[in-house]
Amino acid sequence: RGTYACMIGFGINSGAYISEIFRSGINSIDIGQMEAGRSLGLSEGTTMLKIILPQAIKNVLPALFNEFIALVKETSVAGYIAVRDVTKVASSIKGTYFISSPLYVAAVMYLVLVLFLTFLQKRLERRLARSDRS
């Protein structure tokens, strides 16, 4: 039950942010792009899929990665909703054996995961910027 509560809670919270990120990304594309696609005889849906969304995704990718990284960090509190996650297990080991090193290990695990995701984000952004120039 706790797992479902976490999935629903984190899903609704992140879903709201992600939908706003995509809305702002689509709105960042000039209205002339839609008009150009429609003037070529494309339907509104085809214009959105083939012209607007590829440009919008390039704009929203940094914000999407940031939201994903924030979600990874937020899951560290899932243990307090009755889910056995890394932080909760480390905390229970600390309480049983009176050593704090498991909490440090859990913190390092989250740090490594976030640094890896940040590295991936930067590489992807560089690759997309390179495709803009050529």
C-alpha positions in Angstrom: 0.0 0.0 0.0 2.8 2.4 0.8 4.4 1.7 -2.6 1.1 2.7 -4.3 0.8 5.8 -2.2 4.3 6.8 -3.2 3.8 6.1 -6.9 0.5 8.1 -6.9 1.9 11.0 -4.9 5.1 11.3 -6.8 3.3 10.7 -10.1 0.7 13.4 -9.6 3.3 15.9 -8.3 5.8 15.3 -11.1 3.0 15.0 -13.7 1.8 18.5 -12.9 5.4 19.9 -13.3 6.0 17.9 -16.5 2.8 19.0 -18.1 3.6 22.6 -17.3 7.1 22.2 -18.7 5.7 20.8 -22.0 3.0 23.5 -22.2 5.6 26.2 -21.9 7.9 24.5 -24.4 5.1 24.3 -27.0 4.2 27.9 -26.3 7.9 28.9 -26.8 7.7 28.0 -30.5 6.7 30.8 -32.7 3.1 30.7 -34.0 4.5 31.1 -37.5 5.7 27.5 -37.4 2.2 26.2 -37.0 1.0 28.6 -39.8 3.8 27.4 -42.0 2.9 23.8 -41.5 -0.8 24.4 -42.1 0.0 26.4 -45.3 1.9 23.4 -46.6 -1.3 21.4 -46.3 -0.4 19.5 -43.2 -3.2 18.7 -40.6 -2.9 20.4 -37.2 -1.9 17.1 -35.6 0.8 16.3 -38.2 2.1 19.9 -37.9 2.3 19.5 -34.2 4.1 16.1 -34.4 6.5 16.9 -37.3 7.3 20.6 -36.8 6.3 21.9 -33.3 7.2 19.0 -31.0 10.7 18.4 -32.2 11.6 22.0 -31.6 9.8 22.1 -28.3 11.5 19.0 -27.0 14.9 20.6 -27.6 13.7 23.5 -25.5 12.2 21.5 -22.6 14.9 18.9 -22.3 17.0 20.7 -19.6 13.9 21.3 -17.5 12.7 17.7 -17.9 16.1 16.4 -16.8 16.0 18.8 -13.8 12.5 17.5 -12.8 13.7 13.9 -13.1 16.8 14.6 -10.9 14.5 16.3 -8.4 12.2 13.3 -8.4 15.1 11.0 -7.7 16.1 13.1 -4.8 12.5 13.4 -3.5 12.2 9.6 -3.4 14.6 9.6 -0.4 11.6 10.5 1.8 9.5 7.6 0.5 10.6 5.6 3.5 8.6 7.7 5.8 5.4 6.6 3.9 6.1 3.0 4.8 8.2 2.0 1.8 11.6 0.3 2.4 13.9 2.5 0.4 17.6 3.1 0.7 17.3 5.9 3.2 14.9 4.0 5.4 17.0 0.8 5.4 20.1 2.9 6.2 18.3 4.6 9.1 17.1 1.2 10.5 20.6 -0.2 10.3 21.8 2.9 12.2 19.2 2.4 14.9 20.0 -1.3 15.3 23.8 -1.2 15.3 24.4 2.4 16.4 26.7 3.3 13.5 26.0 6.1 11.1 28.1 4.8 8.1 25.0 3.3 6.3 23.5 6.8 6.1 26.7 8.1 4.6 26.7 5.2 2.1 23.1 6.0 1.2 24.0 9.7 0.7 26.9 8.8 -1.5 24.7 6.6 -3.6 22.2 9.4 -4.2 25.1 11.8 -4.9 26.6 9.4 -7.5 23.2 8.9 -9.1 22.5 12.6 -9.3 26.0 13.3 -10.7 25.6 10.6 -13.3 22.2 12.0 -14.4 23.7 15.5 -14.5 26.6 14.2 -16.7 24.1 12.6 -19.1 22.1 15.8 -19.2 25.1 17.9 -20.1 26.2 15.5 -22.9 22.8 15.4 -24.4 22.5 19.2 -24.3 26.0 19.5 -26.0 24.9 17.1 -28.7 21.7 19.0 -29.4 23.6 22.3 -29.4 26.1 20.8 -31.9 23.2 19.7 -34.2 21.9 23.3 -34.1 25.2 24.7 -35.5 25.6 22.2 -38.4 
